[in-house]
Amino acid sequence: MSALAQDARATRARPADLSLYAAGSVGMGLWVTVPGLLLLYFLTQTLGVSPFLAGATLLLPKVVDIVVHPFLGSRSDRQARRTGHRRAMLRWGLLLAVAWTALFSVPAGLTGTGAALWVGGAYIVGNLLFACFQVPYLTTPSDLRIGYHERTRVFMFRMAFLTLGLLAAGVSAPALVSSGDRGAYTRMALLLAGGLVGSGLLALVGVRRLTERCGFRPPGERPHSVLGDVRSAWRDRDFRALLLSYLCTGTTTHLFLAALPFFTQYVLHDRSLTAVLMAAFLVPATVVGPLWLRLSRRTGKQRGLLAAQGMFLVGALALLPGRALGTAATVAVVVVMGAAFAGLQLFAFSMLPDVIAAAEARGAADAGAYTGVWTATEATGTAVGPYVFAAVLAAAGFVSTTDGDAVAQTGTALGALLWGFTALPAVLMGIAMVCQRRYALDRTAPR
């Protein structure tokens, strides 16, 4: 065993440092969850934007992300070689709170196309600032001199705090905007903006302490370009399989989030159940992380991820009866899907540094380059999910409205809404499982 491998196996991060680092995921949870859960609904039910235009408003800003994230990954590698850390780019993420507030503070009188342009512009700026934080933040476990199981432990802490952010946002945000008027959305954004800044500051401290404790592995000095980094990452069979699987998984989960408010209002006929079902989805995710970690140690991450994907698929299909299933049974199914969601996040993100470590051992790529491609793919999934659901609604003739007023929908529109919330996520998750089965790195990983 090499000296580096011995060092990686011996190093163990302190819980306090991991907690500070993982606190950054609270803010990430806010940014990912609230737009994913409420933006499509906000556009179509408060701002009077048609479903097709609303979907495009959420999708087009992500086109910018696809280009920017790999660039930021390569730039982060260059900064890490020059300074010995990646914290400079992280600091830009502290400005995210400004774009966050603008996103939900649409001026009075703007509806339809004008409102869509305002939201789309704010979303582009917010996504760029979020990427400045996300890329170096997620690269941190790959930078540390730690081993296979310790990387899973790092992400278990991150997943716990991410779920807290998701839970806080997923429960409080729908409750704060229950009236449906645009002023409620502005107040909600202002109240939650402090969480973005505070979690970012804690993350900066945590990243510094982790690298001081566990050591920092700077990227190699090989010559490369952004396009070269993207090509190198894509040629990696294991990374490609994990990436495509995560793209389908992310599309599925964000479709689920975007569709949930429509499901509670038009299928369950109780808008207040949005907060209840979000709690049912996210509370289990805060407690099942250690169980998924134990399964990982016994069977490996690959099998654990496939199990989580299978659970989510079955849960989506179980919701197909809609209101006939009953509120209690619906909540129980969503609880199972929430437990699966914890596994989806934990395993995918802890397998990413495994792939990076293998690639760096071959001299194939650097951590920031892989992470940039990964976060670009993640951003794509967050947009494609709501867009696909919006396209289903538009094709079925779903009618938009303003200020949260409920309007009558045709049977075709309601049927498309239900199938788009249940069967379509199941199909997408099935595709994710097919892609994931091509991942082979875990077969030779240490146990």
Secondary structure, DSSP 8 states (H G I E B T S, - for coil): --HHHHHHHH----HHHHHHHHHHHHHHHHHHHHIIIIIHHHHHHTB---HHHHHHHHHHHHHHHHHHHHHHHHHHHHHHHHHSSSHHHHHHGGGHHHHHHHHT---TT--HHHHHHHHHHHHHHHHHHHHHHHHHHHHHHHHBS--HHHHHHHHHHHHHHHHHHHHHHHHHHHHHTTT--HHHHHHHHHHHHHHHHHHHHHHHHHHHHHHHHH-B---------HHHHHHHHHH-HHHHHHHHHHHHHHHHHHHHHHHHHHIIIIISS-TTHHHHHHHHHHTGGGTSHHHHHHHHHHH-HHHHHHHHHHHHHHHHHHTTTGGGG-HHHHHHHHHHHHHHHHHHHHHHHHHHHHHHHHHHHTT---HHHHHHHHHHHHHHHHHHHHHHHHHHHHHTT----BTT------HHHHHHHHHHHTHHHHHHHHHHHHHHTT--GGGGS--
